[in-house]
Amino acid sequence: MSGLQVEIGGRFGRLYRLLDWPVRLAGLNLLWLAGVLAGGVVAGISPATVALFAVLRDYLLGRPPRPWHAFWRHWRAEFVRSQARLGLPLLTPWVFLFYLLAARGTPVAAAVAVLGVAYLVVLAYLPAVLAHFELPAAAAWRVAALAAWRAPLWTAALVVAVVVPVAVMVFVVPAAIPFFLPSVPAVLIMLVGLRVFGSLTGPVR
């Protein structure tokens, strides 16, 4: 019996911890939805997103939090300040979409599309930066841009790793959306972010 315990703790320990992640992500996704609703949807998106990334950060750093308590603590702390630091930036992709549609069929459309993709890549890192560092908005944008463009291979891999599961959920298994969107993209972004942030801006706070 003791040999079985050693085997589970050693050889299969990582497997068991890996199998915890689907349940963990589903639970965090439901918390994110609750956080969005608690803020009246529009005002709830940004604090819920930063709180989701903050809880995932603790898990990935090997400091498992109490999810419910940690999520709402971060949500309350971020409710006001995240509106400007993340809420407004989340609205700006619509600006690129407007200009892309306006420039449709012209040479300018390609330039707008490239700028839009570059902007979205930096924006994808932003909630991870806000969850990882205590930075004002301008400094957070600088770190997000550095993470995106000084680690291009990681960024390219991240784009693929995010787009594929999102596409699968949207077009193949839409029933998974309430349980794994945005938690799956968030954990992938946070995982990559933790690998590149230290080399850019110093140790973890």
C-alpha positions in Angstrom: 0.0 0.0 0.0 2.8 2.4 0.8 4.4 1.6 -2.6 1.2 2.6 -4.2 1.1 6.0 -2.4 4.7 6.7 -3.4 3.9 5.9 -7.0 0.9 8.1 -7.0 2.8 10.9 -5.4 5.7 10.6 -7.8 5.1 9.1 -11.2 1.4 10.0 -11.4 1.5 13.2 -9.3 1.9 15.5 -12.3 -0.9 13.6 -14.2 -3.3 14.1 -11.3 -2.4 17.8 -11.0 -2.9 18.1 -14.8 -6.4 16.5 -14.5 -7.3 19.1 -11.9 -7.0 21.9 -14.5 -10.2 21.3 -16.5 -12.3 21.5 -13.3 -10.3 24.5 -12.1 -10.7 26.4 -15.3 -14.4 25.6 -15.5 -14.9 26.9 -12.0 -12.9 30.1 -12.7 -14.8 30.7 -15.9 -18.1 30.6 -13.9 -16.5 33.0 -11.4 -15.5 35.3 -14.3 -19.1 35.2 -15.6 -20.4 36.1 -12.1 -17.9 38.9 -11.9 -19.0 40.3 -15.2 -22.7 40.2 -14.2 -21.9 41.7 -10.8 -20.5 44.7 -12.5 -23.5 45.2 -14.7 -21.7 43.5 -17.6 -20.0 46.5 -19.1 -18.3 47.7 -15.9 -17.7 44.1 -14.8 -15.6 42.8 -17.7 -12.4 44.5 -16.8 -12.2 43.7 -13.0 -13.4 40.1 -13.7 -10.7 39.6 -16.3 -7.9 41.0 -14.1 -9.2 38.9 -11.2 -9.2 35.8 -13.4 -5.6 36.4 -14.5 -4.5 37.1 -10.9 -5.9 33.8 -9.6 -4.4 31.9 -12.5 -1.1 33.6 -11.8 -1.1 32.2 -8.2 -1.9 28.7 -9.4 0.9 28.8 -12.0 3.4 30.1 -9.5 2.6 27.2 -7.2 0.7 29.2 -4.7 -2.8 27.7 -4.9 -5.3 30.3 -3.7 -8.8 29.9 -2.3 -10.4 30.6 -5.7 -13.7 32.2 -4.5 -12.0 34.4 -1.9 -9.1 35.4 -4.1 -11.2 36.2 -7.1 -13.6 38.5 -5.3 -10.7 40.2 -3.4 -9.0 41.0 -6.7 -12.4 42.0 -8.3 -13.1 44.5 -5.6 -9.6 45.9 -5.7 -9.7 46.3 -9.5 -13.2 47.4 -10.0 -12.5 51.1 -10.3 -8.9 51.3 -11.5 -9.3 48.5 -14.1 -12.0 50.5 -16.0 -9.3 52.9 -17.3 -6.4 50.4 -17.4 -8.2 47.6 -19.2 -11.9 48.6 -19.8 -11.1 51.4 -22.3 -8.4 49.4 -24.2 -10.9 46.6 -24.6 -13.2 49.0 -26.5 -10.5 50.2 -28.9 -10.5 47.1 -31.3 -13.8 48.4 -32.5 -12.0 51.5 -33.8 -9.7 49.3 -35.9 -12.7 47.3 -37.2 -14.4 50.6 -38.2 -11.4 51.8 -40.1 -10.9 48.4 -41.7 -14.5 48.3 -43.0 -14.2 51.9 -44.1 -10.9 51.1 -46.0 -12.3 47.9 -47.5 -11.1 47.3 -51.0 -8.3 49.9 -50.8 -4.5 49.5 -50.2 -5.0 51.1 -46.8 -7.0 48.1 -45.6 -3.9 45.9 -45.4 -2.0 48.4 -43.3 -5.0 48.8 -40.9 -5.3 45.0 -40.6 -1.6 44.6 -39.8 -1.8 47.4 -37.2 -5.0 45.9 -35.8 -3.4 42.4 -35.3 -0.3 43.9 -33.7 -2.5 45.9 -31.4 -4.5 42.8 -30.4 -1.4 40.9 -29.6 -0.2 43.6 -27.2 -3.7 43.9 -25.8 -3.8 40.1 -25.1 -0.8 40.5 -22.8 -2.2 43.5 -20.9 -4.4 41.7 -18.3 -1.5 39.4 -17.5 0.7 42.4 -16.9 -1.9 44.1 -14.7 -2.3 40.9 -12.7 1.4 40.4 -12.4 2.7 43.9 -11.6 1.6 47.0 -9.8 2.0 49.4 -12.7 0.2 52.5 -13.9 -1.5 52.2 -17.3 1.3 53.6 -19.4 3.9 51.4 -17.9 1.7 48.4 -18.2 1.3 49.0 -21.9 5.1 49.3 -22.3 5.6 46.0 -20.6 2.9 44.3 -22.7 4.5 45.6 -25.8 7.9 44.4 -24.7 6.6 41.0 -23.9 4.9 40.7 -27.3 7.8 42.0 -29.5 10.9 40.9 -27.6 9.7 37.3 -27.3 8.4 36.9 -30.9 8.6 33.1 -30.9 6.7 32.8 -27.7 4.2 35.3 -29.0 3.7 33.5 -32.2 3.2 30.2 -30.4 0.8 31.9 -28.0 -1.3 33.2 -30.9 -1.7 29.7 -32.3 -2.3 28.2 -28.9 -5.1 30.7 -28.2 -6.7 30.8 -31.6 -7.0 27.0 -32.0 -9.0 26.2 -28.8 -11.1 29.4 -29.2 -12.0 28.3 -32.8 -12.8 24.8 -31.6 -15.1 26.1 -28.9 -16.8 28.6 -31.2 -17.3 26.4 -34.3 -17.1 22.8 -33.0 -18.1 22.6 -29.3 -20.0 25.8 -28.5 -21.4 24.1 -25.3 -17.9 24.5 -23.9 -17.9 28.3 -24.1 -19.6 29.0 -20.7 -17.0 26.8 -19.0 -13.7 27.5 -20.8 -13.9 30.9 -22.5 -12.0 33.0 -21.5 -10.3 30.8 -18.9 -8.4 28.6 -21.4 -7.0 31.6 -23.4 -6.2 33.3 -20.1 -4.2 30.5 -18.6 -2.2 30.2 -21.9 -1.5 33.9 -21.9 -0.6 33.9 -18.2 1.7 30.9 -18.7 3.6 32.6 -21.5 3.6 35.9 -19.7 5.3 34.4 -16.6 8.1 33.1 -18.9 8.9 36.4 -20.4 8.1 39.0 -17.8 11.0 38.3 -15.6 13.6 38.8 -18.3 12.0 42.1 -19.2 11.3 43.9 -16.0 12.9 42.0 -13.1 11.6 39.7 -10.4 8.1 38.8 -9.5 6.5 41.4 -7.2 
